[in-house]
């Protein structure tokens, strides 16, 4: 879990500022951009989201499903590119000090040395993987699932922070070079937040915009994931 938390701190939306994970695009992307400022963008209706893709030299994936209510009931989808991460998000609530509901999806990639851990992932040795994660937090829920165009092995981790109304589902999906010396990891992170102090005006939204709904929408991203060949860092 210590490794996981350090990783999340270093990337878009998942690590977030120390202030609030759910201030989706405004602060967290910029803080992660380092010396290169993030490039922000926004969508005005569903058709533009559905034409857009997560595109990177190491992977491609389609966008999540969106609908007209995301602009009429919520504040619409926006996002940002920077470094090794691409993120898009949806929210309703006051910016800055967050007090509403939000969705976010972040994709981050890295190249790793093929070790016993990667071998366990490739061979679906879930006992080994759970043992690794449980060294830091025995309550961490860890599974291996298969997603994407080439049925990639994905270590799936669920986390929840009840006091902040925050839930995350992290998919660490791997592709291995033929020599079994290098692994390419694409990390897809789903972030759902519903403020514990949700204003009355957002109560009805909480029935429609749920953690389960975010996961259903993100299935399009997972199903379409293609991790490209090429193993240089």
LOLOGU-380669 format. One record per atom (N, C-alpha, C): residue number from 1; residue in one letter; atom name; x, y, z. Coordinates in steps of 0.05 Angstrom, whole numbers, plus 5000, padded with zeros to 4 digits. Layout:
N
nr_rest_atom_u_v_w
NUM_A_CA_X_Y_Z
...
This chain:
233
nr_rest_atom_u_v_w
1_X_N_5016_4976_5000
1_X_CA_5000_5000_5000
1_X_C_5017_5025_5000
2_X_N_5040_5024_5014
2_X_CA_5058_5047_5014
2_X_C_5066_5054_4985
3_X_N_5074_5033_4970
3_X_CA_5082_5036_4942
3_X_C_5059_5048_4926
4_X_N_5035_5038_4930
4_X_CA_5012_5048_4916
4_X_C_5007_5077_4921
5_X_N_5008_5085_4946
5_X_CA_5002_5113_4953
5_X_C_5024_5131_4942
6_X_N_5049_5123_4942
6_X_CA_5070_5140_4930
6_X_C_5065_5143_4901
7_X_N_5056_5121_4888
7_X_CA_5051_5123_4859
7_X_C_5028_5142_4854
8_X_N_5007_5140_4869
8_X_CA_4984_5157_4865
8_X_C_4990_5187_4869
9_X_N_5008_5192_4888
9_X_CA_5015_5220_4893
9_X_C_5029_5232_4869
10_X_N_5043_5216_4853
10_X_CA_5059_5226_4832
10_X_C_5045_5231_4806
11_X_N_5019_5223_4804
11_X_CA_5006_5225_4778
11_X_C_4980_5241_4780
12_X_N_4968_5246_4757
12_X_CA_4945_5262_4755
12_X_C_4922_5250_4770
13_X_N_4906_5267_4784
13_X_CA_4881_5260_4796
13_X_C_4883_5239_4817
14_X_N_4898_5217_4812
14_X_CA_4899_5196_4832
14_X_C_4915_5205_4856
15_X_N_4937_5218_4851
15_X_CA_4954_5228_4873
15_X_C_4942_5252_4885
16_X_N_4934_5270_4867
16_X_CA_4920_5294_4876
16_X_C_4937_5312_4894
17_X_N_4927_5335_4898
17_X_CA_4939_5353_4917
17_X_C_4932_5343_4945
18_X_N_4944_5354_4965
18_X_CA_4937_5346_4992
18_X_C_4911_5358_5001
19_X_N_4899_5375_4984
19_X_CA_4875_5389_4992
19_X_C_4850_5372_4985
20_X_N_4847_5364_4960
20_X_CA_4823_5348_4954
20_X_C_4826_5334_4927
21_X_N_4822_5308_4927
21_X_CA_4824_5293_4902
21_X_C_4804_5302_4882
22_X_N_4781_5312_4891
22_X_CA_4759_5316_4873
22_X_C_4759_5343_4858
23_X_N_4777_5360_4864
23_X_CA_4779_5385_4849
23_X_C_4792_5378_4822
24_X_N_4777_5365_4805
24_X_CA_4786_5347_4785
24_X_C_4807_5358_4766
25_X_N_4801_5380_4752
25_X_CA_4819_5389_4732
25_X_C_4834_5414_4740
26_X_N_4823_5430_4758
26_X_CA_4834_5456_4764
26_X_C_4862_5456_4776
27_X_N_4866_5440_4796
27_X_CA_4891_5442_4811
27_X_C_4909_5417_4808
28_X_N_4897_5393_4808
28_X_CA_4913_5370_4810
28_X_C_4930_5364_4785
29_X_N_4919_5370_4762
29_X_CA_4934_5366_4738
29_X_C_4958_5385_4737
30_X_N_4953_5410_4744
30_X_CA_4974_5430_4742
30_X_C_4997_5424_4762
31_X_N_4990_5414_4785
31_X_CA_5010_5408_4805
31_X_C_5028_5385_4796
32_X_N_5017_5367_4780
32_X_CA_5032_5343_4771
32_X_C_5049_5349_4746
33_X_N_5045_5372_4734
33_X_CA_5057_5377_4708
33_X_C_5087_5383_4709
34_X_N_5097_5390_4733
34_X_CA_5126_5396_4736
34_X_C_5132_5421_4721
35_X_N_5154_5420_4705
35_X_CA_5162_5444_4690
35_X_C_5146_5448_4665
36_X_N_5131_5429_4657
36_X_CA_5114_5431_4633
36_X_C_5085_5436_4641
37_X_N_5074_5458_4635
37_X_CA_5046_5463_4643
37_X_C_5027_5444_4629
38_X_N_5006_5436_4643
38_X_CA_4986_5419_4632
38_X_C_4971_5433_4609
39_X_N_4962_5417_4590
39_X_CA_4946_5428_4568
39_X_C_4917_5420_4573
40_X_N_4901_5439_4579
40_X_CA_4873_5433_4587
40_X_C_4855_5435_4563
41_X_N_4832_5421_4565
41_X_CA_4812_5421_4544
41_X_C_4785_5415_4556
42_X_N_4764_5421_4541
42_X_CA_4737_5414_4551
42_X_C_4720_5406_4527
43_X_N_4698_5392_4533
43_X_CA_4679_5382_4513
43_X_C_4652_5396_4517
44_X_N_4638_5401_4496
44_X_CA_4613_5415_4498
44_X_C_4588_5397_4496
45_X_N_4592_5372_4486
45_X_CA_4569_5354_4484
45_X_C_4580_5325_4480
46_X_N_4563_5305_4484
46_X_CA_4573_5277_4483
46_X_C_4587_5269_4457
47_X_N_4578_5278_4434
47_X_CA_4590_5269_4409
47_X_C_4619_5275_4407
48_X_N_4627_5298_4420
48_X_CA_4656_5305_4419
48_X_C_4673_5287_4437
49_X_N_4661_5279_4459
49_X_CA_4675_5260_4477
49_X_C_4679_5234_4463
50_X_N_4658_5224_4450
50_X_CA_4658_5198_4438
50_X_C_4676_5196_4414
51_X_N_4683_5219_4402
51_X_CA_4702_5219_4380
51_X_C_4731_5220_4389
52_X_N_4734_5228_4414
52_X_CA_4760_5232_4425
52_X_C_4771_5206_4436
53_X_N_4798_5203_4437
53_X_CA_4811_5180_4448
53_X_C_4833_5188_4467
54_X_N_4838_5170_4486
54_X_CA_4864_5172_4501
54_X_C_4885_5162_4482
55_X_N_4904_5180_4474
55_X_CA_4925_5172_4455
55_X_C_4952_5179_4467
56_X_N_4969_5159_4466
56_X_CA_4996_5162_4476
56_X_C_5014_5143_4460
57_X_N_5040_5148_4461
57_X_CA_5059_5131_4446
57_X_C_5058_5102_4455
58_X_N_5049_5098_4480
58_X_CA_5049_5071_4491
58_X_C_5022_5058_4491
59_X_N_5000_5072_4486
59_X_CA_4974_5060_4487
59_X_C_4953_5077_4474
60_X_N_4930_5065_4469
60_X_CA_4906_5080_4460
60_X_C_4882_5068_4474
61_X_N_4861_5084_4479
61_X_CA_4836_5075_4490
61_X_C_4814_5094_4483
62_X_N_4790_5084_4480
62_X_CA_4767_5102_4476
62_X_C_4760_5117_4501
63_X_N_4744_5137_4498
63_X_CA_4734_5153_4521
63_X_C_4712_5137_4536
64_X_N_4704_5145_4560
64_X_CA_4681_5133_4573
64_X_C_4655_5142_4560
65_X_N_4634_5128_4565
65_X_CA_4608_5136_4556
65_X_C_4599_5162_4570
66_X_N_4587_5180_4555
66_X_CA_4576_5204_4567
66_X_C_4547_5208_4556
67_X_N_4533_5226_4569
67_X_CA_4505_5231_4560
67_X_C_4499_5261_4564
68_X_N_4476_5269_4552
68_X_CA_4469_5297_4552
68_X_C_4466_5308_4581
69_X_N_4457_5292_4599
69_X_CA_4453_5301_4627
69_X_C_4479_5310_4640
70_X_N_4502_5301_4629
70_X_CA_4527_5309_4640
70_X_C_4533_5338_4636
71_X_N_4519_5351_4617
71_X_CA_4521_5380_4613
71_X_C_4497_5395_4624
72_X_N_4474_5383_4625
72_X_CA_4451_5397_4636
72_X_C_4448_5395_4666
73_X_N_4456_5372_4677
73_X_CA_4454_5368_4706
73_X_C_4481_5372_4720
74_X_N_4502_5365_4705
74_X_CA_4529_5368_4716
74_X_C_4543_5391_4701
75_X_N_4569_5394_4705
75_X_CA_4584_5416_4693
75_X_C_4599_5409_4667
76_X_N_4593_5385_4656
76_X_CA_4606_5376_4631
76_X_C_4633_5364_4636
77_X_N_4644_5352_4615
77_X_CA_4670_5338_4617
77_X_C_4693_5357_4608
78_X_N_4715_5355_4623
78_X_CA_4739_5369_4615
78_X_C_4763_5352_4621
79_X_N_4787_5361_4614
79_X_CA_4810_5344_4619
79_X_C_4836_5358_4615
80_X_N_4858_5343_4614
80_X_CA_4884_5354_4611
80_X_C_4905_5334_4603
81_X_N_4924_5343_4587
81_X_CA_4947_5326_4579
81_X_C_4972_5337_4593
82_X_N_4989_5319_4602
82_X_CA_5015_5328_4610
82_X_C_5032_5303_4616
83_X_N_5058_5306_4610
83_X_CA_5077_5285_4617
83_X_C_5067_5258_4607
84_X_N_5066_5239_4626
84_X_CA_5058_5212_4619
84_X_C_5029_5207_4626
85_X_N_5014_5227_4632
85_X_CA_4986_5224_4641
85_X_C_4967_5239_4624
86_X_N_4943_5228_4621
86_X_CA_4920_5241_4609
86_X_C_4897_5236_4628
87_X_N_4881_5257_4633
87_X_CA_4858_5254_4651
87_X_C_4834_5269_4641
88_X_N_4811_5258_4646
88_X_CA_4786_5273_4640
88_X_C_4768_5270_4665
89_X_N_4750_5290_4668
89_X_CA_4733_5289_4692
89_X_C_4707_5304_4688
90_X_N_4689_5298_4706
90_X_CA_4662_5309_4706
90_X_C_4655_5317_4735
91_X_N_4642_5339_4739
91_X_CA_4635_5346_4767
91_X_C_4610_5364_4768
92_X_N_4600_5366_4792
92_X_CA_4580_5386_4799
92_X_C_4586_5394_4827
93_X_N_4590_5419_4831
93_X_CA_4597_5429_4858
93_X_C_4615_5453_4856
94_X_N_4618_5468_4877
94_X_CA_4634_5492_4877
94_X_C_4664_5485_4874
95_X_N_4677_5499_4856
95_X_CA_4706_5494_4852
95_X_C_4721_5505_4876
96_X_N_4746_5496_4878
96_X_CA_4762_5505_4901
96_X_C_4756_5487_4924
97_X_N_4740_5495_4943
97_X_CA_4733_5478_4966
97_X_C_4710_5461_4957
98_X_N_4716_5436_4950
98_X_CA_4697_5419_4937
98_X_C_4675_5409_4955
99_X_N_4650_5410_4945
99_X_CA_4628_5401_4962
99_X_C_4606_5387_4946
100_X_N_4614_5374_4924
100_X_CA_4594_5362_4906
100_X_C_4600_5333_4899
101_X_N_4596_5327_4874
101_X_CA_4599_5300_4863
101_X_C_4619_5302_4839
102_X_N_4636_5282_4836
102_X_CA_4654_5283_4813
102_X_C_4662_5255_4804
103_X_N_4667_5253_4778
103_X_CA_4679_5230_4766
103_X_C_4706_5239_4755
104_X_N_4725_5221_4754
104_X_CA_4751_5226_4741
104_X_C_4763_5200_4731
105_X_N_4776_5201_4708
105_X_CA_4791_5178_4697
105_X_C_4819_5188_4690
106_X_N_4839_5175_4700
106_X_CA_4867_5182_4694
106_X_C_4881_5158_4682
107_X_N_4897_5162_4661
107_X_CA_4913_5140_4651
107_X_C_4942_5149_4651
108_X_N_4959_5132_4662
108_X_CA_4987_5137_4666
108_X_C_5002_5113_4657
109_X_N_5026_5116_4645
109_X_CA_5041_5093_4635
109_X_C_5070_5094_4645
110_X_N_5082_5071_4647
110_X_CA_5110_5069_4656
110_X_C_5122_5043_4645
111_X_N_5148_5042_4643
111_X_CA_5163_5018_4635
111_X_C_5178_5007_4659
112_X_N_5175_4981_4664
112_X_CA_5186_4969_4688
112_X_C_5204_4945_4680
113_X_N_5222_4938_4698
113_X_CA_5238_4914_4695
113_X_C_5220_4890_4702
114_X_N_5223_4869_4686
114_X_CA_5208_4844_4691
114_X_C_5220_4829_4715
115_X_N_5205_4828_4737
115_X_CA_5214_4815_4761
115_X_C_5195_4793_4769
116_X_N_5199_4782_4792
116_X_CA_5181_4761_4802
116_X_C_5153_4771_4804
117_X_N_5150_4796_4810
117_X_CA_5123_4808_4812
117_X_C_5109_4807_4784
118_X_N_5124_4816_4764
118_X_CA_5112_4816_4737
118_X_C_5106_4787_4727
119_X_N_5124_4769_4734
119_X_CA_5119_4741_4727
119_X_C_5094_4731_4740
120_X_N_5089_4738_4765
120_X_CA_5065_4730_4780
120_X_C_5040_4742_4767
121_X_N_5042_4766_4757
121_X_CA_5019_4779_4744
121_X_C_5014_4765_4718
122_X_N_5035_4759_4702
122_X_CA_5031_4746_4676
122_X_C_5019_4718_4679
123_X_N_5027_4704_4701
123_X_CA_5017_4676_4705
123_X_C_4993_4675_4723
124_X_N_4981_4698_4730
124_X_CA_4957_4699_4746
124_X_C_4961_4687_4774
125_X_N_4985_4692_4785
125_X_CA_4990_4682_4812
125_X_C_4980_4702_4833
126_X_N_4954_4701_4837
126_X_CA_4941_4721_4854
126_X_C_4950_4719_4883
127_X_N_4958_4696_4893
127_X_CA_4967_4694_4920
127_X_C_4993_4710_4924
128_X_N_5011_4708_4905
128_X_CA_5036_4724_4907
128_X_C_5030_4753_4906
129_X_N_5012_4762_4888
129_X_CA_5006_4791_4886
129_X_C_4992_4801_4911
130_X_N_4974_4786_4922
130_X_CA_4960_4795_4946
130_X_C_4980_4797_4970
131_X_N_4998_4777_4971
131_X_CA_5018_4778_4992
131_X_C_5035_4803_4991
132_X_N_5042_4811_4966
132_X_CA_5058_4836_4962
132_X_C_5043_4860_4973
133_X_N_5018_4863_4965
133_X_CA_5003_4886_4973
133_X_C_4996_4885_5003
134_X_N_4990_4862_5013
134_X_CA_4982_4859_5041
134_X_C_5005_4863_5060
135_X_N_5029_4864_5051
135_X_CA_5052_4871_5068
135_X_C_5048_4899_5080
136_X_N_5035_4917_5064
136_X_CA_5031_4944_5073
136_X_C_5003_4949_5084
137_X_N_4983_4935_5074
137_X_CA_4956_4938_5085
137_X_C_4941_4912_5079
138_X_N_4937_4896_5100
138_X_CA_4924_4870_5097
138_X_C_4895_4872_5088
139_X_N_4883_4896_5090
139_X_CA_4855_4899_5082
139_X_C_4852_4908_5053
140_X_N_4874_4912_5039
140_X_CA_4872_4920_5011
140_X_C_4859_4898_4994
141_X_N_4838_4905_4979
141_X_CA_4825_4886_4961
141_X_C_4840_4886_4935
142_X_N_4851_4863_4928
142_X_CA_4867_4860_4904
142_X_C_4858_4836_4888
143_X_N_4854_4840_4862
143_X_CA_4847_4818_4844
143_X_C_4863_4820_4818
144_X_N_4863_4799_4802
144_X_CA_4874_4800_4775
144_X_C_4851_4796_4756
145_X_N_4847_4815_4737
145_X_CA_4827_4813_4716
145_X_C_4840_4815_4689
146_X_N_4825_4811_4668
146_X_CA_4836_4813_4641
146_X_C_4819_4832_4625
147_X_N_4832_4852_4613
147_X_CA_4818_4872_4598
147_X_C_4834_4880_4573
148_X_N_4821_4894_4555
148_X_CA_4834_4905_4532
148_X_C_4834_4887_4507
149_X_N_4844_4898_4485
149_X_CA_4843_4884_4460
149_X_C_4859_4859_4459
150_X_N_4880_4857_4476
150_X_CA_4897_4833_4476
150_X_C_4895_4818_4503
151_X_N_4872_4823_4517
151_X_CA_4867_4808_4542
151_X_C_4889_4811_4562
152_X_N_4897_4836_4568
152_X_CA_4919_4841_4586
152_X_C_4913_4833_4614
153_X_N_4934_4824_4628
153_X_CA_4932_4818_4657
153_X_C_4932_4845_4672
154_X_N_4911_4849_4688
154_X_CA_4909_4875_4703
154_X_C_4905_4869_4732
155_X_N_4923_4881_4748
155_X_CA_4920_4880_4777
155_X_C_4900_4902_4785
156_X_N_4878_4894_4798
156_X_CA_4857_4913_4804
156_X_C_4855_4917_4834
157_X_N_4856_4943_4842
157_X_CA_4857_4950_4870
157_X_C_4834_4969_4876
158_X_N_4820_4964_4897
158_X_CA_4798_4982_4906
158_X_C_4805_4996_4932
159_X_N_4801_5022_4933
159_X_CA_4806_5037_4958
159_X_C_4782_5054_4964
160_X_N_4779_5061_4989
160_X_CA_4756_5077_4998
160_X_C_4764_5094_5022
161_X_N_4757_5120_5020
161_X_CA_4762_5138_5043
161_X_C_4735_5149_5050
162_X_N_4722_5137_5070
162_X_CA_4695_5144_5077
162_X_C_4692_5172_5086
163_X_N_4711_5182_5101
163_X_CA_4709_5209_5112
163_X_C_4710_5230_5090
164_X_N_4722_5224_5068
164_X_CA_4723_5243_5046
164_X_C_4703_5237_5024
165_X_N_4688_5215_5027
165_X_CA_4669_5207_5007
165_X_C_4683_5199_4981
166_X_N_4706_5186_4983
166_X_CA_4723_5181_4959
166_X_C_4726_5151_4955
167_X_N_4722_5142_4930
167_X_CA_4727_5114_4923
167_X_C_4744_5114_4897
168_X_N_4763_5095_4897
168_X_CA_4780_5092_4873
168_X_C_4781_5063_4865
169_X_N_4782_5059_4839
169_X_CA_4787_5032_4828
169_X_C_4810_5035_4809
170_X_N_4832_5021_4814
170_X_CA_4857_5024_4799
170_X_C_4862_4998_4784
171_X_N_4865_5001_4757
171_X_CA_4872_4978_4740
171_X_C_4901_4982_4731
172_X_N_4919_4964_4739
172_X_CA_4946_4963_4730
172_X_C_4949_4942_4709
173_X_N_4948_4950_4684
173_X_CA_4948_4930_4662
173_X_C_4976_4928_4649
174_X_N_4984_4904_4643
174_X_CA_5012_4899_4635
174_X_C_5014_4885_4607
175_X_N_5035_4893_4593
175_X_CA_5043_4879_4569
175_X_C_5073_4874_4571
176_X_N_5082_4850_4564
176_X_CA_5109_4842_4568
176_X_C_5124_4838_4542
177_X_N_5149_4845_4541
177_X_CA_5164_4841_4517
177_X_C_5170_4811_4513
178_X_N_5176_4802_4488
178_X_CA_5179_4774_4483
178_X_C_5201_4761_4500
179_X_N_5222_4776_4507
179_X_CA_5244_4765_4522
179_X_C_5239_4763_4552
180_X_N_5216_4773_4560
180_X_CA_5208_4773_4589
180_X_C_5229_4788_4606
181_X_N_5237_4811_4596
181_X_CA_5256_4827_4612
181_X_C_5244_4854_4619
182_X_N_5224_4863_4604
182_X_CA_5212_4889_4608
182_X_C_5182_4887_4608
183_X_N_5169_4903_4624
183_X_CA_5140_4904_4625
183_X_C_5131_4933_4620
184_X_N_5110_4935_4605
184_X_CA_5097_4962_4601
184_X_C_5071_4962_4617
185_X_N_5069_4981_4635
185_X_CA_5045_4982_4652
185_X_C_5029_5007_4645
186_X_N_5003_5002_4640
186_X_CA_4984_5024_4636
186_X_C_4965_5024_4660
187_X_N_4966_5046_4675
187_X_CA_4950_5048_4699
187_X_C_4925_5065_4693
188_X_N_4901_5053_4696
188_X_CA_4876_5067_4691
188_X_C_4863_5070_4719
189_X_N_4857_5094_4726
189_X_CA_4847_5100_4753
189_X_C_4819_5113_4751
190_X_N_4800_5101_4763
190_X_CA_4773_5112_4765
190_X_C_4770_5125_4793
191_X_N_4761_5150_4794
191_X_CA_4759_5164_4819
191_X_C_4731_5175_4821
192_X_N_4717_5167_4842
192_X_CA_4690_5177_4848
192_X_C_4690_5191_4875
193_X_N_4678_5215_4875
193_X_CA_4675_5229_4900
193_X_C_4647_5239_4904
194_X_N_4636_5234_4927
194_X_CA_4610_5246_4935
194_X_C_4615_5258_4963
195_X_N_4614_5284_4964
195_X_CA_4621_5298_4989
195_X_C_4604_5288_5012
196_X_N_4616_5282_5035
196_X_CA_4600_5274_5059
196_X_C_4581_5296_5067
197_X_N_4587_5321_5060
197_X_CA_4569_5343_5067
197_X_C_4555_5353_5041
198_X_N_4544_5335_5026
198_X_CA_4532_5341_5001
198_X_C_4508_5360_5005
199_X_N_4509_5383_4991
199_X_CA_4486_5402_4993
199_X_C_4460_5390_4984
200_X_N_4438_5398_4995
200_X_CA_4412_5388_4988
200_X_C_4406_5389_4958
201_X_N_4416_5410_4945
201_X_CA_4410_5413_4917
201_X_C_4423_5392_4899
202_X_N_4442_5377_4911
202_X_CA_4455_5356_4895
202_X_C_4446_5328_4903
203_X_N_4427_5326_4922
203_X_CA_4419_5299_4932
203_X_C_4407_5282_4909
204_X_N_4392_5294_4891
204_X_CA_4380_5278_4870
204_X_C_4401_5268_4851
205_X_N_4422_5284_4847
205_X_CA_4444_5275_4829
205_X_C_4458_5250_4840
206_X_N_4459_5248_4866
206_X_CA_4473_5226_4879
206_X_C_4460_5199_4872
207_X_N_4435_5199_4864
207_X_CA_4421_5174_4857
207_X_C_4428_5166_4828
208_X_N_4435_5185_4812
208_X_CA_4441_5180_4784
208_X_C_4471_5178_4779
209_X_N_4487_5194_4793
209_X_CA_4516_5195_4789
209_X_C_4529_5180_4813
210_X_N_4533_5154_4808
210_X_CA_4543_5136_4829
210_X_C_4570_5124_4821
211_X_N_4583_5112_4840
211_X_CA_4608_5098_4835
211_X_C_4603_5075_4815
212_X_N_4580_5062_4818
212_X_CA_4574_5040_4799
212_X_C_4570_5050_4771
213_X_N_4558_5074_4768
213_X_CA_4554_5086_4742
213_X_C_4580_5093_4729
214_X_N_4599_5103_4745
214_X_CA_4625_5110_4734
214_X_C_4639_5085_4723
215_X_N_4637_5063_4738
215_X_CA_4649_5038_4729
215_X_C_4637_5027_4703
216_X_N_4611_5030_4701
216_X_CA_4597_5021_4676
216_X_C_4607_5038_4652
217_X_N_4609_5064_4656
217_X_CA_4618_5082_4635
217_X_C_4647_5076_4627
218_X_N_4663_5069_4647
218_X_CA_4692_5065_4641
218_X_C_4697_5038_4628
219_X_N_4677_5020_4626
219_X_CA_4681_4995_4613
219_X_C_4689_4999_4584
220_X_N_4680_5020_4572
220_X_CA_4687_5026_4544
220_X_C_4718_5031_4542
221_X_N_4729_5044_4562
221_X_CA_4757_5050_4563
221_X_C_4773_5024_4565
222_X_N_4765_5007_4584
222_X_CA_4779_4982_4590
222_X_C_4777_4963_4566
223_X_N_4753_4960_4554
223_X_CA_4750_4942_4532
223_X_C_4766_4950_4507
224_X_N_4770_4976_4504
224_X_CA_4784_4986_4480
224_X_C_4814_4989_4483
225_X_N_4824_4985_4507
225_X_CA_4852_4990_4513
225_X_C_4870_4974_4494
226_X_N_4889_4988_4482
226_X_CA_4909_4974_4466
226_X_C_4937_4984_4475
227_X_N_4953_4966_4486
227_X_CA_4980_4973_4494
227_X_C_4999_4967_4471
228_X_N_5013_4987_4463
228_X_CA_5030_4985_4439
228_X_C_5056_4971_4445
229_X_N_5068_4959_4424
229_X_CA_5095_4948_4427
229_X_C_5115_4971_4428
230_X_N_5139_4965_4436
230_X_CA_5160_4985_4439
230_X_C_5167_4987_4469
231_X_N_5192_4983_4475
231_X_CA_5200_4978_4503
231_X_C_5220_4998_4513
232_X_N_5226_5020_4499
232_X_CA_5244_5040_4509
232_X_C_5231_5058_4528
233_X_N_5245_5068_4549
233_X_CA_5233_5085_4569
233_X_C_5230_5113_4558
